[in-house]
């Protein structure tokens, strides 16, 4: 499905086919919230379904600032994955706005051919980053990745991320204008018409169902039929996610997330 089809389905569920009681601005907000819930549900049960790989480089440094100081345009090899303007220089030397990282799944160092060398253990607290123990550890705290020892290498960061609808790719102007946040609304006030490219197309009716849940809170318009259908689809999607990978470790909580690659 594309975004306009999801928005139309949401209007159908709300029984509000025009702007009389449900504006396009409202539809865009509810669909954005619904898609965010949908993606969070997918990532909860199988974080490997939506993996983005971004390369970062360190030069004799123990820490990497995931915001890159909040600068508008980042340098080659040092993209920002968090902060006010996450972006990266693409192969054409233009800027791609990046959706923010929501879950760190795996990190490994690479050689010049991007062949994995060392997989790093992801730990939950800074006290576990110990150079006298396992030197191949890393921790994400706040806006920073902290390694156990100073590193000089290129690293592949694999992570789950926010939706990218409304972000700008291949900014030929050379410098990104700053990222106000994802939006389902064009500057002209219409629903953005784009394919929702997450390889989960058969489940995109759930975006409208999740969006209706948000609408029902504001409008006190709960629907037993919508709730029943959403629960059915959540169960079906959960089963699909659990069967998609060959091993249960890809689905259930694992004490060592760095092994999920």
N, C-alpha and C positions, 0 to 999 in steps of 0.2 A: 504494500500500500504506500501511497505517497501522503504528504502532510495534508493536502486538501481533502483527500478521501477520508482520512482519520477525523478531520474537523467536521466533515459532513456527517459521518457516522455518529459522532458525539452529539451533533444537533438533533439527529434522529432519535437518539436515546433520550434527549431532553425534551423532545416534542416541541422544539423551538426552531422552526425552519428559517426564520428571518431575524432582522435586527430589533424587532419590537420589544422583546424582553431580554434578549441575550445578544450583546454586541459582538462584533468580530474581535475586538480587543479582549473581551472576556473569554471568548472561545480560544484565542491564542494562549492566554494565561493558563486556562484549565488543561489544554492539550500539552503544554510545556510541563506542567506539574504531573500530568498523567504519564508522560513519557519518562520523566525522571523516576517515578515510582516503578515503572516497568523495568527500567535498566537496573535499578537497585535490586529488584527481585531476581533478575537473571544473574547478576553478579554474586548474590548471596548463595545461590545453589551451585553455580559453576563459574568461578572467576576466569576460566580459560576461554569462555565463549567470546568475550569482548576484550581481547588483549591488544593494546597498542604498544609498539616498541619504539622507543626514542633513544638516540645515542647521546650520551654526555661525555665530556672529556675532563680529566683532572690532571694537573701538572704539579706534582709534589704537594698535594693538598689532601687533608683529611676530611674536609667538609665540602659539600656542594649546596649552594643556595638555589633552591628550586624556584625562587621568584626572580633571581638575577637582579636583585635590588629594585625590582619594580620598574625597570627601564622599559620604554616603549618598544624599542627594537633590540633584540638580542644578537649576540655574535655567533658566528659559525662554530659549531661544536659545543656551545653552551646555551642550549634552549632553556626557556622557563616552562615549568609544568604546573606552577601555582602562581598566585599573586594577581595583580590587577590586569596583567596583559600576557598570558601564556602564549608563546609563539616560538617558531623555529624558522631558520632560513632553509628553503627547499633547494632542490638540485638546480633550479633556474635562478638561484640567488634572489628570489623574492620571498616574502614572508607568508607563512601559513599560521593563522590563529589556531591554537590548540585548545581543546576542551580540557579543563583542569583534571588532574589526577585525583581519583577518589579512593583507590586501593592499590598499594604496592604489592605486586605479586612475585616478581623475581628480578634479580640483578646478576649479571655476569660480565666479566671482563672479556675483551676480544682482541684478536690480532688485527693486522692491517686488512685482512680479507673478511673481517667480521665473523671469524670462526670463534666459537666460545672457548675460553681458556679456563676460567675459574668461576664457579657459581658461589655466590656469597650468601651466607646464612642471614636471614632477616630476623632481627631481634626486636623485642617490644620496648625496651627501656635502655637508656644510655649506660646504665651500670653494666649491662651485658656486653657492651662493646669493649672488650678487653684485649689489648695487644699481647698480654702474657698467656692468654688462653688460646682460643681459636682466632687467628688473625684475619680470617676471611669472614668477618661479620660486618653488618651495616644496620643502622637504625634510622627510621624516618621520624623525626620529632619536629613539630611546628612546620617551618618552611625549609628544613635542612635535612640532607642526608649526611650521616656521620659514619665514617669507616673506622675500623679499629686502629689502622695505621695510615700514614700518608700514602697516597696513591699517585702513580703516573701511568695512566692508561685510558683507553676508551671503554666505556661501559654501556651495555644495552640494558635499559630500564623497561621492564614489562609491567604494565599497570592497567587497571580499569579506569574509566574516565567518564566525565559528564557527557551529555548529549552535545553534538556539534551543529545542530540546526541553527542557522542564523550567523554562523561564524564565516569569516572570509578566508578563502584559500587562494594561493598564488597571487598575492597582492603585488601587482606589477608596478605600483607606485613607489616601491622600494622601502617604505617605512609604514608599519601598521599604524592606524589612527588611534589605537587603544581599544580594548575589548569591553564594551558596556555589559556584556552578558548575552547568553543565548536567547533567541526570541523566535517565535513562530510567526511574527508579524513583520511585514515589509515596511519600509519607510512611508509607503503610500497608504498604509492601513489595511492591507489585504493579508490573508493567510499566505505564507511562503509556500510556493508550489515546488516541492523537491521530493525525490525518492528518499525514503528512510532506509539508508543503506547500512544495516547492521546484520544482515543475513539471518534475520528472524521474522521475515515477512509474514509467515503463516500465523504469527501470533500478534500482529499489530492491531487487531480488533481490541486487544486488551488495553491498549493505550487509551482508547475512547472509554472503555469501562472504568479504568482507573480515573480518568478525567471526570467521569460522571460522579464518582465518589467524592471528589473535591467540590463539584458543583452542588451535590446534595447537602454538604455541610453548610454552604453559604445560603442555599435556597430552601433548606428544610424540606427537601423533596426526595426523601429516601424511596427507593424502589426495590421491593423484594425480588422482582424478576431480574433486575440488573445485578443485585448482590449475589443472587444464585448463580447467574451466568459467570460473573467474575470469579467466584469461588471454584466453579467447574473448570474454567480456563486456567486458573492458577494451579490447580491439581494436575491438569494435563501438561502444562508447561514444566512443572516441577519433575514429573515423570520423564519427560523428554530430556531435560537437562541431566538427570541422573543416569539416563541410558546413553547419552551422547558420547561420553568418555568411556574408555575401556576399563578404568579402575576407579573404585569408590573414593580413592584419595583425592581425585579431582573434584569431588563434590562436597565431601564432608569437611568439617573444620580439621585442620592439620596443625600440629604444634610447630612445624617447620615449614612456613609458607614458601621458603625459597626453593623447596623441592618441586613446587608446582610449575613445571615448565614442560 
